Amino acid sequence: MDPRTLVEQAFRNDQGRAVGSLVRAFGDFTLAEEAVQEAYAQALQKWADDPPENPGGWILTTARNRAIDKLRRAGRLEAKTLEMALELDRRQAGADDNPFADTIVDDRLRLMFTCCHPAIGQDAQVALTLRLVAGLTTPQIARAFLVQESTMAARITRAKKKIRVAAIPFRVPPDHLLAERLDAVLSCVYLIFNEGYLRGEGDVLLDAELSGEAIRLGRLLHRLMPNEPEVTGLLALMVLIDSRRHSRARGRRLVRLGEQDRTRWDREMIEEGCALVERALRRGRPGPYQVQAAIQAVHAEARTWNDTDWTQIAGLYASLAVGDPSPVVALNHAVAVGMAEGPEAGLTAIDRIDGLDDYHLVHAARADFLERLGRTDDAREALTRARALTNNVVEQRHLDDRLADL
C-alpha cells in the first residue's frame, strides 16, 4: 500500500480517537486538532520509508508529543501538569472509573456520547462530533446543516470556546445520563450515513465505507438499547435506504429511483428493515426516524415504480412535518404530493417552501414537475440552477444528461 493511501486510511480510522484522546488529556480542542493534523502531515513523509505496524498508535504518540511541544513553547506546561494530563489520558484510554465505559465498548460510539454534552446546543454537539469522530470537514458539516461554511465554522469555534471557558469535562457520561444525549448521537449517526450515501463533493456518488460505518454504529446502538424505538427506527431507515445501493449508479451515471433495476435491491436488507420498522412502531411511541423508515418501507415493498403508494407516503411526510417542520421535510412532502395528486399540486407545494434557494435538490424537483407540465424552458432553467449548486461530479453529470434530454 502506498504511503498516501495508508495515511488516508489511518485518518479515517483513527483521527477521531486521536483528537478525542488529546482533548481528554489537555482540554483544548484547537491544540488537539492542530497536533493531530501535524502528525498526519509528518506521516506522509515518514511512512514512505518505514510504515508503522500500528498506524493509529504512531499518530497518537506523535500528536501527543506535538501538543506537548506546543504547550512547552507557549510556557503553558509545567512538569506536574504534564504528568497529570498523561495520567488522565492513560486512565480514560483504558479502564475508565465510569461504569458507563463498560456499557459502551466501541471507541467511536464512546466518543460520540462524550462529545454530545448537553451544556452546549444540540447543533453544536452534532457539529463537533462529526468533526472529531467522523473526520468530516467544515464544508461537509455545513452542507449537512444547509448553512454557509462560515456560519458553521463560527458555530464550531463558539462551541469549542464554551467548552474551554466553562471547563466542561470531556468524558463518557454515566448510564443515567444516556437519554439526554441520545437524540444528538442519533443525529450524528444519520448525518454520517447521509454523507456516505450521497457525497457532497467529489467524483463518486457514494462512500460505502462511511455509510457502512454509520450502519455499524446503528447496530451497536440497537444492541445497547433494543427497547428504544427511535434507535430501532434509525437502524431500519439506514438499512432500507442502503438496500438500494447497488442500483443507484450505472457505470458513472446516477440512476433515479423510478429507473432503478429493483431486482438488484438487497431483499435480505429489505426484510430486515421492514421487520425493524414493525418492531419499533409496535411500541406506540412513533418518532421521526420511525416515520422516515416507514416511508422507505413503502418504497421497498412496491414491486415497480408505478406501484408506489404515493398517497400513503404523502400522509407519512405530513405526519413527519408535525414534529419536524423543516424545509427538507416540506420538500419531500411536496414531491410526494406531486406524485399523488399531479405535477401542478407538487409545484405549488414546492414554491411555498422558504429557505432552500441554495439547495440543489429543490431545483431538481421543480424541474421534474415543470417538465411534466410541458414548461420546458422553465425546467431547463431549474436544472441549470441545480447543476450550479452541486459539487458532486456524478450528480453534475446526471443533471447534464437531463438538460441534454430537454
N, C-alpha and C positions, 0 to 999 in steps of 0.2 A: 504494500500500500504506500503511495507516495506521501510525503510529509504533509502537504496541504490537506489532502483527504483525511489523514489521521488527525490533524488538528481540528478540522471541521467536525469530525465525528466526536472528538473529545469535547468540543464546545457544546454540541447538542446534548451529550450525555451528562456532562459534569459541571457546566458553567453555573447553573443554578445552585447546586450544592456547594460549590466553592465560594460563591458570593455569600450565601447564607452562613457558611461557617465563619467567614471573616466578619460579617456583621455581628454574629453572636459574640465573637471574641473582642471586637473593638468598638461596636456600637455606632459605626459610621458607614452609611450606605455608599456615599461617594468614594470614600477611601477603598472600600471593598471592591466596588465595580472597577475602579481605575487599576487597582492592583491585579485583579483577575485579567483584565484586558491586556495589561502589560505582560502577564505570564503567557498568555496565548501568543502574543507577538514574539516573545522570546522563543516559544516553542517552534515557531516557523523556521527559526534559524538553527536551533539546537537539534531538532529531531531528524534533520536530513541525514546526519552522520550517525546518530545514536538514539533511535527511538526508544522510549522507556517501556518497561514491561507493564507498568501501571500508569497510564497517561493521566488519569484523574488525580492520583496521589502526587504525581510530579507537578501538576498545575496548582494544587492546593499548597504544597510546600513552597513553590516558587512565589506564588501570590502572597502567602503569609510573610515571606521574607521581604518582598517588595513593600508590603504595608508597614512592616517594622522599620525599614529604611526610611520611608516617607515620614513616619512619626518621629523618628530619631532626628532627622534633618530639621524638622519643624520644631524640635525642642519640646515635643509633647509626650515623650516616652521616658519614663523612669523605670529602673530595674524592677521595682515591686509591681508597677502597673503591668509591665510585660509578663511577669510571672503569673499574675492573677488572670490576665487575658488568655494566656496559653492554657492555663489550667481549666478555665471555663470552657474553652474550645474543646479540650480533651474530654471533659465530662459530658458535654452535650453531644459530641460526636459519638460517644459510646453509650454507657448505661446512664440514662437521664434519671435524676431523682424523681421526676414527674411520672406518676403512674400511667399517664396517657401515652407515654413513649412506648409502653408495651402493647397498647391498643393499636396504634398506627405504626406498623413495622416498615412501611415503604418510605424511603428517604424523601422522595419528591412529594408524596402526599403529606408527610410531616411538615415539610417546608411550606406547603400551601396553607395549612392551618396556622402555622406560625405567622405568616405574612398577613393573614386576614384578621388583623387586630381591630376590635370594634371602636377603639378610640379615634380612628380615622374613618372618613367616609367610605362607603362601600365601593364607589367608583375608584377611589384611590387605592383601596385594598386590592381590588382586582387588577388595576394597572401595575402596581408594584409586584404582585405575584406573577403576572405574565412576563414582566421584565426579568425577575430573578429566577423563577422556576422554569419557565418555558424558553427563556432567552429571546423572546420576541423584541424587535426593535421598537423604538418610539413611533415611527411611522406605521408599523403594523398594528400597534395598540391603538393609535389614533383612528385608523380605519375601522377597527372593531367597534369603537365607540361612536363612529361617524362624527368626529370632531377634527379640527385642524391640528396639524402636528405641533404647532407652537402652543396650542391650548393644552394638549396632553403633556408636553414637556414641562409646562409650568405646573400642571396638576401633580405630576410625579415629584417635581422639585419641592413643592409645598409639603407633600406627604412625608418626604424624607426629612425635611426640616422639623416638622412637628414631632416625628419620632425621636429625632436627636434632642430637641429642646425639652420635650416632656419626659425624656428618658424612658420611653415605652419599651418594656422588656421584649427582646426578640427570642421567644422560647415557645415550645409546644404547650398549649393550654391543657388543663386537666379535663377529665371526661365531662364534668357537669357544665363546662363552657363550650362544648362542642356545637350545640344547637345554634348559638348566636353567631357562629362563623360559617355555618353550613351553606347558607344562600350564596355568600361570596365565593366559597370554594366551588360550588356547582357552576356558578357563572364562569369562573376561571376555566374549568374543565371544558365547558361547552365552547368558549371562545378559542381555546387551543384547538379543539376539534374543527371548528369553522375555518381557522387559518390553514389547517392542514387539508381540509376538504376542498377549499377554493382559495388558492394562493392569491394574495392581493397584488402581487407583482411577480415578474419573472417569466420564463418561457415554458413553464409546466403548469398544468391545470391544478394539480393537487400534490400534496406531500403526504404519501401514505404512512410514512413513519411517524409524522406528527399527529395525524388523526388517529393512528393506531395507538399511540401513547395515551391520547385522551380516552379512548375506549378502555385501555388497560386500567387507567386511573378510575374510570367509571365502574369497572368491575370490582376493583378493590373497595371502593366506597360502598358498593352494593353488598359486598361480603361483610363489611364492617357494620353497615346499617340496613339490614334487609327489610326492616319494618318501616322505613322512611319512604313514603310513596313518591316523593319528588326525586329521590335518588334512583329509585327503580324507573321512574319516568324518563329521567335523563339518559340512563343506560339504554332504555328502549329506543329513545329518539335517535341516538347516535348509531345504534346497531341497524335500525331500519334505513336510515339515510345511507350508511356505508354499504348496505346490501346492493346498492346500485352502482357502486364504484367502477366496476369493470365495463359498464355500458356507457359511461359518461363521455368517453372520447373515442373517436375513430381515427387512428393514425395521429396526426397533430391537430385534429379538429374536434371542437366541442360538440356534443350531441345533446340536444334539448330533451327534456323528459318525454314529451309526446312522440319523439322519434327514436327513442331507445329500444334496443332489442331486449324485450323482457325475458327472453329465455336465458339471458346472461345474468339476470338478477340472482343473487345468492338466496335460494329458497330456505336453507337452514337458518340463515340470519333473519330472514323474514319471519319464520315460525318462532324463533326465539324472541324477536322484538314484539310480535303481536301477543305472545304469552305474557311478556313482561308488562305490556300496556294493560292487559286484562287484570293481572295481579295487582297493579298499582291502583287502578280505578275501583276495584272491589273494596278498597279501604275507605272509600267515601270521603276522601279529602283531596279533590282534584286541584292541581296546581298547573302553572304554565308549561312545565316540561311534560307533564302527563297529557295535556291537551295537544301540544305540538306532536307528541308521539302518536296520539290517536289520529291526527291528520295524516301523518306518514303511513300509518297502518291502512288508512283508506286508500291511499295511492298504491301501497304494496299489494293490496288484495284485488285491485282492478286488473282483470286479465288483459285489457287493452286500454289505450288512451281514451277511446270513446266510451268505455265502460265506467270511467271515473265518476264517482258520485259528487259532483261539484256543489250541489245544494247542501249536502252534509258537511263538506269541507268549509263552505262559506259560513255555515252555522257554527262550526267549531272555532273558526277565526273570530267570529263575532263574540263568542264566549271568551276567547283568549283576550280580546281587546278590553273587556270589562276590567280585568285585573292588570293588564299591561297595555295601556293606551299609547304605545309608542308608534312613531311614524312607520317603522318597518312592518309591524303587525298590521297597521292600517293598509299598507301597500299589498301585503299578502291577501288580506281580506278583499281588497278591491279586485285583485286578479281573479280570485275565486268567484266573486260576484259577476265579473265579466264573463267567465266561463259558464256560469249557471244561467245568467239572465241575458247575455248578449254583450257585444263589444261597446255599445253606447253606454250601458249601465256601468261597465268596468271603467271606461274612460272618465265618466263623470265622477266616479268614486276616487280615482287616482288624482284628478285635478282638484279635489278638495283637500288633499294632504299637504301640510306645510312642513318645511324642514328637511326635505330630501332633494333639493335642487342639485346638489353635488354628488348624489348617489346614482351611479350609472344604471343600476337595475330599474329604477323608476322610469327612466327614459326608454330603456329596452322594452319594458312592459307597455308603456304608452304606444311605442312603435307597433307592437303586436296588434293592439286594438285599432289603431289608425289604419293599418294595412287591411284589416278585415272590413273596415268601413269604406275602403276604397280611396282613402285620403293619402295617396302615395307620396306626394311632396312633403306632407307633414310627417309621415312615417320616416322618410329619408332624413329629415331634419332631426327627429328624435334619436334615430340610430347614430347619426353623426355626433350628437351630443354625448350619447352613451359611450361611443368609441373614444372620445376625448377624455373621459373621466376614469377609464380603467387602465391600470398599468400592467395587467396580465396579458402576455403576448397571445396566449391561446384564446382568451376572450376577445382580444382585438381582431384576431384572425376570423373568429366566428362572426363578429359584427361586420367585418369587411365582406364576408360571404353574403350576409343578409342584405347589405347595401347593394352588392352586385346583382342579387336576385331582383331587387326593386328596379 
